[in-house]
Amino acid sequence: MTTLKPTILVTEGSDPAPLAWLKERASVVEIGVDSPDFDRQLAVARGMVVRTYTRVDAALLAKAPMLRVVGRGGVGIENIDVAACRARGVEVVYTPDANTIAVGDYVFGNLLQLVRPYAHFREQAYTPKEFKHIRNTQRGRQLDQMTLGIIGLGRVGKRVASIARAFGMKVVFNDLLPMPGHQISMSKKDVLTSCDVLSLHVDMRPGNENLIGASELALLKDQAIVINSCRGEVLDAHALAAELRSGRLAGCVIDVYAPEPPPADYPLLGLSNALLTPHMAARTQTAILNMSWVVKDVLGVLSGEPAMYPAP
């Protein structure tokens, strides 16, 4: 007796190896939500694999009577209404540790660019006078003389903290949950007033929108640096731009935006001390591969196995 393979929609692509693995075991339809054939395919789908921009909400679920599992290839699940899914018997799985290493690398790769202006040259050498002037006047900052403040000490926050300590930085943090084995979480105000570098690693649970606005930025030390690699909504970009233009803050690293991509009038554009990247913190070959292997959990759920990484 032939067993029909379950239909699984892949809406935003996948790394080739996990996709090939899934195609051997399921009927895979690679299709975007804006395709005219999407609703027809959704009506017979038993599983979906999504990433950042596919919105799984009550409206979509109403068109998916056979859906049993949604897999998010990534960490954030704000684009998925988990409660609505589970109310309809649809499990949600994700890859919470897929990009932890990659984001930690990103934070410090960019931080070093801000604290150590190396005055690179490529096309031609500096003149002797320029060469000596730069050596004699350009001064960087050492990480071991700085305090890193982390808002959100989850997987990525802990990784960033461990790298910071390896550099000799003092680490302070604020988190909603107790962290066994770590020092006691400080108040958000105490973190802001004591840190030289502020790195944000929260999710988009209720209350985190505009978590860092004008009043919070005003608490930071002079010449502090702000890094946001979690969610664009948590940081007021207009307030940050004002602090940078005034010269009070030393710089920022921004990888996420609200909306995304940012508009042409995004307030941090044109600032030499603002390092802006197009949501690249998790985009290493290994991290993308790790995220794409969410397909194993998707197929496992459809086979009656308990989810390995159910969404919280």
N, C-alpha and C positions, 0 to 999 in steps of 0.2 A: 504494500500500500504506500503510495507516494504522499509525503507530507509537504503541504504547501509552505513555501518560505514566507515569513512575515514581511509585509511592506514597511520599509523604513525610509522616511524622507530626510535628506541631508540638505539643509537650506543655505548654508554658508561655506561650503567646501570642507575639505578634510585633508590631512596629510595622506599621501598616496598609500603607504603601507597599511594603516588601519582601515582605510576605505576599501582596499583590495581584500583584506581579511573579512570585512563585513559583507562584501559582495558575494563571497563564497558561501555565506550562511543565511543571507536574507535577500529579498528583492529590494534593491536600493534605487531610489529615485532622487537624483540630484536636481533640486528645483528651488528657485527663490520664491519668496512670498508674493512678489509682484508679477509672477508668471500667470498668464490667463488660465493655465491648466492647474494652478495650485489647489484650488478648492476641490476639484475632482479627485486629485491624488490624496488630499488630506482626508477625504471621506472614507477611504479604505486603508489609511495608514494605521499601523499598530504602534509604531514608534517614530520619534523625530530626533534628529541630532541638530542642534542649533549652536550659535556662538553669541555674539554681542548684540546683533541688531534685529534678530527675529523676536517679535513680541508674542509671547504665549500667554494669552489672557482669556477671559470668559468668552469673548466673541469668537476667537479661534477655536476654543474647545467645543463650542456649540456646533461647529462644522466637522468635528472629528469624533464620531460616535464609537469608533473602534480603537481609538488611541489608548494605549496602556502605559507608555513611558516616554518621557522627554529627557534627553541627555544634553547637558550644557557643556560644551568643550571649553572649559575655563573656570574661573573662580567666582566671579560675580554672578548672581542670579536675579538681579533686579528686573531683567526683561522677562522673567517668568513669574506668573502669579501662582506660587506654590500651593497656597491654600485652595485656590479654585481648582487646580489640578487634582489635588488629593480628594477634594469633595466629589470629584467625578471618577475616582478610582484610578487616577493617572499618577504613577510614581515619577519623581523628578530626581535625577542623579547628576553629579557634576564631578569636576576634577580639582579638588581643593588644594592639592600640593603640586600641581603641574608646573607652575611658573615661579615658585618661591625663590629658587636660585637665580633665575633670570632677572627678576625684579630687584633682588638685592644687588646684583652686579650693576644694574642700570643706575641705581641710586648713587653708588659710590663712584662709578665712572663719570657721571655728570658732576657730582659734588667736587671731585678733584679738579675738574676744569674750571670751576668757579674759585676755589681757594688757591689754586696754583696757576696763575696766568703765565704760561711758558714762553709766549712771544715766538711761536713757531715761524720758521721761514721755509719756503719751498722753491719758488721760481728763481729767486736770486738772493745772494747773501747780503746781510746788512753791511753798510759801509763801516769801516773801523770805528768811526765816531759814534754811529748808531749802536753798534754792537756793544761798545763800552758803556754807553749811556743806559741801555736797557739793563745790562748786568748790574750797574751801579744804583739803579733807581727802582727796578721792578722787585717787589717783595710779595711773597705769598704767605699763606697762613698754614700752620701745622695742625693736623687733625688731633694730635695728642694734647693740644692746648685748648680743645673745643669740647663743648657739651652737646650731645645729640639728644633732642627731644622727640619722642615717638608718640603719636596719637593713634592708638590701635595696635596692641601687641598680639596680633594673631600670628599665623604662620610666617607671613612676609615680614611683619614687624619684628618678630624674634630673629629672623635671619639677618635683617638689617642691624639689629642690636649686636649680634655676634660678630659681624664684620667690624662694626664700630669699635667694639672692645679690642679686637685684634689690632686696630690702628692706635689703641691707647686712649680712645675717647671715653669720657664719662657719659653714661647713658641714663636718662630719666624717661619715664613713660606714664601715659594715662590710658587706662582701659576700663571698660565696664565690668569685666569679669576678673576674679582673682586669678593670679598666675602662680601656681605652685612652683617652687624652686627659684622664683625671681624676687627681686626686692619689691617692696610694697608700692603699688601704684600711687602716684601723686595726683593731686587735683590738676585739672586742665590748666588752671591759672598758674599754678606753681611750675608746671612744665614750660609754659610759654615764657614766663619771666626768667627762667634759669637757663634756657638753651641758646646755643649759638647757631644751631641748625635744627629746623623743625621739619620732620618727615611724616607725612600723613599716610596711614594704612588702615582706614576704616572702610566698612561697607556702607550701603545706602539704606540701612534700617531707619525707621522713622526717627526724626530728630537730628539726623546727620547732615541734612541740607543746610548750607551756609554755616557749617560748624565753625569755620574760621572766617570771620568777617572783619570789618574795620576795627571794632573794639578789641578783638583778639589779637589782630596784627599789631595794634598799638602797644600791647604788652610785651612784645618781643624786644630783645636787646637791640641797641644800635648795631648795624652791620650784620644782623642775623640773615640767614639764608632759609628760604622756604622751598620744600620739595613736595610736589603732589603727583604721585603715581597711582592713586587709587580711584577716585571718582571726581569728575569735574565739578559736580554739584556741591561738594563739601567746602569749596574755597571761593570766596568773593574775588574774582579776578580784577574787578574795577578798583576795589580797595587796595589790593596788592600792587597794582600798577601805580597808584598814587604814592604809596610808600617807596617804591623803587625810584620813581621820578624825583622824589624829594631828596634822594640820596641817603635816607635813613637806614634802609635795608640794603644789604650788599648784593643780593641777587636771588634768582629763583630758578627752579627746574620744574617744568610743567609738561606732563605727558597726556593728561586727560582734560576734557573740556565739556562745557554745557552751554549750548548744544555741541555735538560732535559730528563733523569737523567744525572748528570755530569759524565764525563769520569774518568777513573782510575787515570789520571794524573792531576785532578782538583787541581789548585794551593793552595787552602785553606785547603786541607787535611793535617792532622797531626799537625795542630796548636792548642795548648791548649786554646788559647783565641778566637778561631773561633767556634761558635755554629752553626752547620749545621743540617738542618732538611729537610726531603724529601717532600717539598711542602705541609706542614701540617697546615699552619696558619688558613685555613678556615675549617679544618676537625673536627668540632664538630658535634654532632648528630643533633642539632638544625639547624646549617648552612646547612648541607647536605640536610636536609628535606626542608628547605626554597628554596634551589636551585632547588630541584626536582619538586617543585610545579610550575615550569615554564610550566608544562603541561596544566595548566588552561588557560594560555594566548595562548598557541598553539591551543588548541581546540576552544577557543573563537574566534580567528581570522578565523578559518575554518568555524565557524558558522556565520560569517559576522559581528562580533563585532569589534569595534576599539581596537587596541592593548593597553593593560594596561601599558606595559613597552617596547615601541619600542626602538630598538638600536639607538643611536645617529648617 
